[in-house]
Amino acid sequence: MISDMLRFAPLALEGLDDLLTTEPAFTLMRNRLHTYPQINMGVTDNSVEVYLFVPGMDAESLDVSLEKNLLSVSAERKDGVTNDDDTMSRRERFSGRFKRVITLPEDVDPDKTEAVYRHGVLHISVAKREEALPRKIQVNV
């Protein structure tokens, strides 16, 4: 089984160079790798759910605001390591100020927004306006 996996690996990676060097794909991948924090966003019948992945942050340091349909999250991530560059041979963890602004659908209600931070994930739930919710219409005979 392991020998089959080793034989398959070069075939799976065969077109990877073409994908990464093609300008639109390369730009998309580069932008995705350097965007912090990463997010997942989904829309349900009743709300818009946004998940921001910000491990190692304090909930008090996160600044979340919603104006009309623009959700803004900003904070400063402390490094926690001394600034002596001579001792660091590699630094991959992002530190410093960040701000993400996410455009939500027009039908959200800023007054009905909840934010919960747990296990490094900031979950923001924004309810939709009452007039935008699906309604059941009675059919009369």
WOTABEL-V281560 format. One record per helix or strand of 3 or more residues. SS is the DSSP state (2 for helix, 1 for strand). FROM is the first residue (numbers start at 0). LEN is the number of residues. If there is no record, write none. Layout:
# WOTABEL-V281560
ss:SS from:FROM len:LEN
ss:SS from:FROM len:LEN
This chain:
# WOTABEL-V281560
ss:2 from:1 len:11
ss:2 from:15 len:6
ss:2 from:22 len:11
ss:1 from:37 len:6
ss:1 from:46 len:7
ss:2 from:58 len:3
ss:1 from:62 len:5
ss:1 from:69 len:8
ss:1 from:95 len:8
ss:1 from:107 len:11
ss:1 from:120 len:8
ss:2 from:129 len:3
